[in-house]
C-alpha cells in the first residue's frame, strides 16, 4: 500500500530537525544557562509573523526547563537603520512584554548588523545559537557570509527561518546557515506549528546539545533520530 507523501512544510521541518540532530553537541558549561539570540525582522511586511513569534517565544523557555534553562536575547531591526537588542532574559513574561511593546515599521533588512552584534556577544561570552527569522535579504551577501563564517569559528551556529519563498533570501540564508554550521528552514506564516517546532528544536539544542534534542518526545522526532548518521567527531 502506497504512503501519502508528507506535506512540503512538514518535510522541511523534518529535514531541519534532522540537520540539527546531526550537529556536534553544544553544551553550556556547568551551572550556566544556554544562551540564544532571537533575531526577528520587524519591518512592515512582518506584522503577522511578529505576532506569531510573540505568542510562541515561551516555547523556547518551557522546552529547556529541565536542561538548566535558557537565556534569550531579543534583537530586531526596523525603520531607517533602527536596530535594538535586549539584555539576555530568563523570564518568558519579560520577553513577551518587551516583544509586545515593539511595533513593526517599514525599512530595509539589517542582517549584517545582526551578525555583527552576535559576533560581539559571543566573543564576550559564548552564544550557543542565533535564530534569525525573516522573509527578505536586501543587502550584499559577501560581507554577511564573511561574518557567518566567523560565527562558525566561534561555535555560534545561525538557524535561518525564512517566511515566504523569496529566492534571493533563500540563497543568502542557506549560505549563512552553512558557513556558520547552522541550518535553514522555511515556514508558512499561516502555520504556527511549524515555527513552534523549529524554535523548540533550536532552544533544546542551545541548552543541551544534540543529546538533549534526541530526547524530544514525539513519533516524528524518534523517526528522524533513527535515520541519522552518527555525528562527526
C-alpha positions as CSV (number, residue, x, y, z in Angstrom):
1,X,0.0,0.0,0.0
2,X,1.5,3.3,-1.0
3,X,2.0,6.0,1.6
4,X,0.7,9.5,1.3
5,X,3.7,11.9,0.8
6,X,4.3,14.4,3.6
7,X,3.3,17.9,3.1
8,X,6.1,20.2,2.0
9,X,6.0,22.2,5.2
10,X,6.2,19.1,7.3
11,X,9.0,17.7,5.2
12,X,11.0,20.9,5.5
13,X,10.7,20.9,9.3
14,X,11.7,17.2,9.4
15,X,14.7,18.0,7.3
16,X,15.7,20.8,9.6
17,X,15.4,18.7,12.7
18,X,17.5,16.0,11.1
19,X,20.2,18.6,10.3
20,X,20.2,19.9,13.9
21,X,20.3,16.4,15.4
22,X,23.4,15.6,13.3
23,X,25.3,18.5,14.6
24,X,28.0,18.1,17.3
25,X,26.9,18.7,20.9
26,X,26.9,22.3,22.1
27,X,26.6,22.2,25.9
28,X,26.8,25.1,28.3
29,X,29.4,24.9,31.0
30,X,28.3,23.7,34.4
31,X,25.7,25.8,36.1
32,X,25.4,28.0,33.1
33,X,22.3,28.5,31.1
34,X,22.4,28.1,27.3
35,X,22.4,31.5,25.6
36,X,20.4,32.1,22.4
37,X,19.9,35.3,20.4
38,X,16.4,35.5,18.9
39,X,16.6,38.0,16.0
40,X,13.4,38.9,14.2
41,X,12.7,41.2,11.2
42,X,10.3,43.9,12.4
43,X,9.9,45.7,9.1
44,X,6.4,46.5,7.8
45,X,5.8,43.2,6.0
46,X,6.4,41.2,9.1
47,X,3.3,42.0,11.3
48,X,1.7,38.6,11.2
49,X,5.0,36.7,11.8
50,X,5.9,39.1,14.6
51,X,2.6,38.4,16.3
52,X,3.1,34.7,15.9
53,X,6.6,34.9,17.4
54,X,5.3,36.9,20.3
55,X,2.9,34.0,21.2
56,X,5.4,31.2,20.6
57,X,8.5,32.6,22.3
58,X,7.6,30.8,25.6
59,X,8.2,27.5,23.8
60,X,11.9,28.2,24.0
61,X,11.9,28.5,27.8
62,X,9.5,25.6,28.5
63,X,11.4,23.2,26.3
64,X,14.7,23.8,28.1
65,X,13.4,24.0,31.7
66,X,14.8,20.5,32.6
67,X,18.1,21.3,30.9
68,X,19.2,24.1,33.1
69,X,17.2,26.7,31.3
70,X,17.9,29.2,28.6
71,X,18.8,32.9,28.5
72,X,17.3,34.6,25.4
73,X,18.2,38.0,23.9
74,X,15.7,39.6,21.6
75,X,17.2,41.5,18.7
76,X,15.2,43.2,15.9
77,X,15.5,45.7,13.1
78,X,13.0,48.1,11.5
79,X,12.5,51.5,10.1
80,X,15.5,53.6,9.0
81,X,18.6,51.8,10.3
82,X,17.0,51.1,13.7
83,X,18.5,48.1,15.4
84,X,17.9,47.1,19.1
85,X,18.7,44.2,21.4
86,X,17.5,43.4,24.9
87,X,19.7,42.0,27.7
88,X,19.7,38.2,27.9
89,X,16.5,37.3,29.6
90,X,15.5,34.2,31.6
91,X,11.8,35.1,32.1
92,X,9.3,34.4,29.3
93,X,6.9,37.0,30.7
94,X,9.5,39.7,30.4
95,X,10.5,38.7,26.9
96,X,6.8,38.7,25.9
97,X,6.4,42.1,27.4
98,X,9.3,43.6,25.5
99,X,8.1,42.0,22.2
100,X,4.6,43.2,22.6
101,X,5.9,46.8,23.0
102,X,7.5,46.7,19.6
103,X,5.5,47.9,16.5
104,X,6.6,47.0,13.0
105,X,7.9,49.8,10.8
106,X,8.9,49.9,7.1
107,X,12.6,49.7,6.2
108,X,15.4,47.6,4.7
109,X,16.8,44.4,6.1
110,X,19.8,44.7,8.5
111,X,21.1,41.1,8.7
112,X,24.7,42.3,8.6
113,X,24.1,44.3,11.8
114,X,22.5,41.2,13.5
115,X,25.6,39.1,12.7
116,X,28.0,41.8,13.8
117,X,26.1,42.1,17.0
118,X,26.0,38.3,17.6
119,X,29.8,38.1,16.9
120,X,30.5,40.7,19.6
121,X,28.3,39.0,22.0
122,X,29.8,35.5,21.5
123,X,33.3,36.9,21.8
124,X,32.3,38.3,25.2
125,X,30.5,35.2,26.4
126,X,29.6,32.1,24.4
127,X,26.3,32.3,22.5
128,X,25.1,28.8,21.7
129,X,22.8,29.7,18.8
130,X,21.4,32.5,16.8
131,X,17.9,32.3,15.4
132,X,17.2,34.6,12.5
133,X,13.6,35.0,11.4
134,X,12.8,37.0,8.2
135,X,11.4,37.0,4.7
136,X,13.9,39.1,2.7
137,X,17.6,39.8,2.3
138,X,18.3,43.2,0.7
139,X,22.0,43.5,1.4
140,X,25.3,42.5,-0.2
141,X,25.7,38.8,0.6
142,X,29.6,38.6,0.7
143,X,30.1,40.6,3.9
144,X,27.2,38.7,5.5
145,X,28.8,35.4,4.6
146,X,32.1,36.5,5.9
147,X,30.5,37.2,9.3
148,X,28.7,33.9,9.2
149,X,32.0,32.1,8.8
150,X,33.4,33.9,11.8
151,X,30.4,32.9,13.9
152,X,31.0,29.3,12.8
153,X,34.6,29.6,14.0
154,X,33.4,30.8,17.4
155,X,30.9,27.9,17.7
156,X,27.8,30.0,17.2
157,X,25.6,28.4,14.5
158,X,22.9,30.5,12.8
159,X,19.5,29.0,12.3
160,X,17.7,30.9,9.5
161,X,13.9,30.5,9.5
162,X,12.5,32.0,6.3
163,X,8.9,33.0,5.8
164,X,7.8,33.0,2.2
165,X,9.6,31.9,-1.0
166,X,11.9,34.8,-2.0
167,X,14.7,33.1,-3.9
168,X,17.3,35.7,-3.2
169,X,16.6,35.5,0.5
170,X,16.7,31.7,0.4
171,X,20.1,31.6,-1.3
172,X,21.6,34.1,1.2
173,X,20.1,32.4,4.3
174,X,21.2,29.0,3.1
175,X,24.8,30.3,2.8
176,X,24.7,31.9,6.2
177,X,23.4,28.7,7.8
178,X,26.0,26.6,6.0
179,X,29.0,28.8,6.8
180,X,28.1,29.2,10.4
181,X,27.4,25.5,11.0
182,X,23.7,26.0,11.4
183,X,20.6,25.2,9.3
184,X,18.0,26.8,7.1
185,X,14.3,26.0,7.1
186,X,11.2,27.7,5.6
187,X,7.9,28.2,7.4
188,X,4.5,29.3,6.4
189,X,3.2,32.3,8.3
190,X,-0.3,30.7,8.4
191,X,1.1,27.6,10.3
192,X,2.3,28.5,13.8
193,X,3.1,24.8,14.4
194,X,6.0,24.8,12.0
195,X,7.6,27.8,13.7
196,X,6.8,26.3,17.1
197,X,8.7,23.1,16.3
198,X,11.7,25.0,14.9
199,X,12.0,27.3,17.9
200,X,11.7,24.4,20.3
201,X,14.3,22.4,18.5
202,X,17.0,25.1,18.5
203,X,16.2,26.0,22.1
204,X,16.8,22.5,23.2
205,X,20.0,22.3,21.1
206,X,21.3,25.6,22.6
207,X,20.6,24.4,26.2
208,X,21.7,20.8,26.0
209,X,23.2,19.9,22.6
210,X,22.4,17.1,20.3
211,X,21.9,14.5,23.0
212,X,19.2,16.6,24.6
213,X,17.5,17.1,21.2
214,X,17.3,13.4,20.5
215,X,15.3,13.0,23.8
216,X,12.5,15.3,22.5
217,X,9.2,13.3,22.7
218,X,7.1,12.6,19.7
219,X,7.0,9.9,17.0
220,X,8.4,12.3,14.3
221,X,11.5,13.1,16.4
222,X,12.2,9.5,17.1
223,X,11.8,8.5,13.4
224,X,14.2,11.3,12.4
225,X,16.7,10.2,15.1
226,X,16.6,6.6,13.8
227,X,17.6,7.7,10.3
228,X,20.5,10.0,11.2
229,X,24.1,9.1,10.6
230,X,26.5,9.2,13.6
231,X,27.6,12.8,14.4
232,X,31.1,13.8,13.3
233,X,33.7,13.8,16.0
